[in-house]
Amino acid sequence: MRKRLVFTLVLITALAGPAVSQGAQRGGVHTETQDRLANQGDMELIWNLIGLVGLLGLLGLRRGHPDDSYHPASIE
């Protein structure tokens, strides 16, 4: 168990290292994509909420009980 925990921590550390360094700016010159993302505004929250409503709509696709009764009886 201890070896698995140590392996997991080493793996997380190895994966987090490159991801953290990607945010560093080199040269100070922004690309077109960076400028576009910086000027796009705060629509991200709205789109996240729309996506959440869409995911909640998927709950209606769950399979119901095999019989049509409101309260399925375990013993008939």
C-alpha positions in Angstrom: 0.0 0.0 0.0 2.8 2.4 0.9 4.6 1.7 -2.4 1.4 2.5 -4.3 1.0 5.8 -2.5 4.6 6.8 -3.1 4.3 5.8 -6.8 1.1 7.9 -7.1 2.6 10.9 -5.5 5.7 10.7 -7.8 3.5 10.3 -10.8 1.4 13.3 -9.9 4.5 15.4 -9.3 5.9 14.4 -12.6 2.7 15.3 -14.4 2.2 18.6 -12.5 5.8 19.9 -13.3 5.4 20.5 -17.0 1.8 21.8 -16.6 2.9 24.5 -14.1 5.8 25.7 -16.4 3.5 26.2 -19.4 2.0 29.4 -17.9 5.4 31.1 -18.0 5.7 33.9 -20.5 8.8 34.0 -22.7 9.7 37.2 -24.6 6.6 39.2 -23.5 5.0 39.2 -27.0 1.5 37.9 -27.0 0.3 35.7 -29.9 -3.0 36.4 -31.7 -4.7 33.6 -29.8 -3.6 35.0 -26.5 -4.9 38.4 -27.4 -8.2 37.0 -28.6 -8.6 35.0 -25.3 -7.7 38.1 -23.2 -10.3 40.2 -25.0 -13.2 37.8 -25.2 -14.9 38.9 -22.0 -16.7 37.0 -19.2 -18.9 34.7 -21.3 -17.2 31.6 -19.9 -19.6 31.5 -16.9 -22.6 31.7 -19.1 -21.5 28.9 -21.4 -20.6 26.8 -18.4 -24.1 27.2 -17.0 -25.7 26.4 -20.3 -23.6 23.2 -20.5 -24.6 22.3 -17.0 -28.3 22.6 -17.9 -27.6 20.4 -20.9 -26.0 17.8 -18.7 -28.9 17.9 -16.3 -31.2 17.3 -19.2 -29.5 14.0 -19.8 -30.9 12.8 -16.5 -34.3 12.5 -18.3 -32.8 9.8 -20.5 -32.3 7.4 -17.6 -34.1 4.1 -17.9 -37.1 3.9 -15.5 -38.5 0.8 -13.8 -39.5 -2.1 -16.0 -43.1 -1.9 -14.9 -45.3 1.2 -15.3 -46.3 1.5 -11.6 -45.2 4.5 -9.7 -44.1 2.4 -6.7 -42.6 -0.9 -7.9 -43.4 -3.7 -5.5 -40.7 -6.2 -4.6 -43.2 -8.9 -3.7 -46.3 -9.5 -5.7 
